[in-house]
């Protein structure tokens, strides 16, 4: 008489295990919820030799998202490129308006414009420079979004 790997003869039902299946807190399939009562069949393992369970056991592990995913398309912007773009535009937002302000102010003073113009023109030039950098940043964002689609 041959026996399988667990020591029970063929044709005899296997003994139920003492380990209870892990049940999710919220049961989407109906039945008892978090505070409900459970039935006899929920507490015991199935007696059939079917290797596929009727419900999947929940896992406590979260899927690991790799840092470098070679399956992503080349056209999309990755985090390194986004940070580099942000750093470039941040540097431009800091340096260009200051440079425009002092350049225009120096030009106005050396060419002996009146006092009101030599105060107003550098400020207006710096404001225009900031707005141009913002427009360039929006154009860049729209280009990246168009590439992603």
C-alpha positions in Angstrom: 0.0 0.0 0.0 1.6 3.2 -1.1 1.5 6.4 0.9 1.9 10.0 -0.1 4.4 12.5 1.3 2.4 13.1 4.5 2.1 9.5 5.6 -1.7 9.1 4.9 -2.8 6.3 2.6 -4.5 7.3 -0.6 -8.2 7.9 -0.5 -8.2 8.9 3.1 -9.1 12.6 3.9 -6.2 14.6 5.3 -6.5 15.9 8.9 -7.3 19.6 9.3 -4.4 21.8 10.5 -4.5 23.6 13.7 -3.4 26.8 12.1 -6.3 29.2 11.3 -6.3 31.1 8.1 -5.6 34.8 8.4 -8.8 36.7 7.7 -8.8 40.3 6.5 -10.3 42.9 8.9 -12.9 44.0 6.4 -14.3 41.0 4.6 -15.3 42.0 1.1 -16.9 38.6 0.4 -19.5 39.0 3.0 -19.8 36.9 6.1 -18.6 38.0 9.5 -16.9 41.4 9.8 -14.5 42.6 12.4 -16.7 42.1 15.4 -19.1 39.4 14.1 -19.2 35.7 15.0 -17.5 33.1 12.9 -18.8 29.8 11.8 -17.3 26.3 12.2 -16.1 26.2 8.6 -14.2 29.5 8.9 -12.1 28.2 11.8 -10.9 24.9 10.2 -8.8 24.2 7.2 -10.6 22.7 4.2 -10.6 18.9 4.1 -10.2 18.6 0.4 -6.9 18.0 -1.3 -7.4 20.9 -3.7 -4.2 22.9 -3.7 -5.9 26.2 -4.7 -7.7 27.8 -1.7 -11.1 29.4 -2.2 -9.9 32.8 -1.1 -6.4 34.3 -1.2 -4.6 34.9 2.0 -3.8 38.6 2.6 -0.1 39.5 2.7 1.5 41.8 5.2 4.2 42.8 2.8 3.8 45.8 0.5 5.1 45.5 -3.0 8.6 46.8 -3.4 8.8 49.6 -5.9 12.3 49.6 -7.4 14.3 52.8 -7.5 15.4 52.1 -11.1 12.7 50.6 -13.2 14.0 49.7 -16.7 10.5 49.1 -17.9 9.5 52.8 -17.8 9.5 54.5 -21.1 12.4 56.7 -21.9 10.2 59.7 -22.8 8.9 60.2 -19.2 10.7 62.5 -16.8 12.3 60.7 -13.9 12.8 62.2 -10.4 16.5 63.1 -11.1 15.6 65.1 -14.1 12.7 66.8 -12.3 15.0 67.8 -9.4 17.7 69.1 -11.8 15.1 71.2 -13.7 13.8 72.6 -10.4 17.3 73.4 -9.3 18.1 75.2 -12.6 14.9 77.3 -12.4 15.4 78.1 -8.7 18.9 79.3 -9.5 17.5 81.4 -12.3 14.8 82.9 -10.1 17.4 83.9 -7.6 20.1 85.3 -9.8 18.6 86.7 -12.9 16.2 89.3 -11.3 19.1 90.6 -9.1 21.4 90.8 -12.1 18.8 92.6 -14.2 18.1 95.0 -11.3 21.7 96.0 -10.8 22.5 96.1 -14.6 19.5 98.4 -15.4 20.3 100.6 -12.3 23.9 100.9 -13.4 22.8 101.8 -17.0 20.3 104.4 -15.7 22.8 106.1 -13.4 25.7 106.2 -15.9 23.5 107.7 -18.6 22.2 110.3 -16.1 18.5 109.5 -16.3 16.2 111.3 -13.8 15.9 109.9 -10.2 12.4 108.5 -10.7 13.3 106.6 -13.8 16.5 105.2 -12.3 14.5 103.8 -9.4 11.4 102.6 -11.4 13.2 101.0 -14.4 15.4 98.5 -12.5 12.4 97.3 -10.4 10.3 96.9 -13.5 13.1 95.0 -15.3 13.4 92.6 -12.3 9.7 92.0 -12.3 9.7 91.3 -16.0 12.6 88.9 -15.6 10.8 86.9 -12.9 7.7 86.6 -15.0 9.7 85.4 -18.0 11.3 82.7 -15.9 7.9 81.6 -14.7 6.6 81.4 -18.3 9.7 79.4 -19.3 9.0 77.0 -16.3 5.4 76.5 -17.4 6.4 75.9 -21.0 8.9 73.3 -19.8 6.2 71.6 -17.7 3.8 71.5 -20.6 6.6 69.9 -22.8 7.2 67.2 -20.2 3.5 66.5 -19.9 3.1 66.3 -23.7 6.0 63.8 -23.8 4.4 61.7 -21.1 1.1 61.3 -23.1 
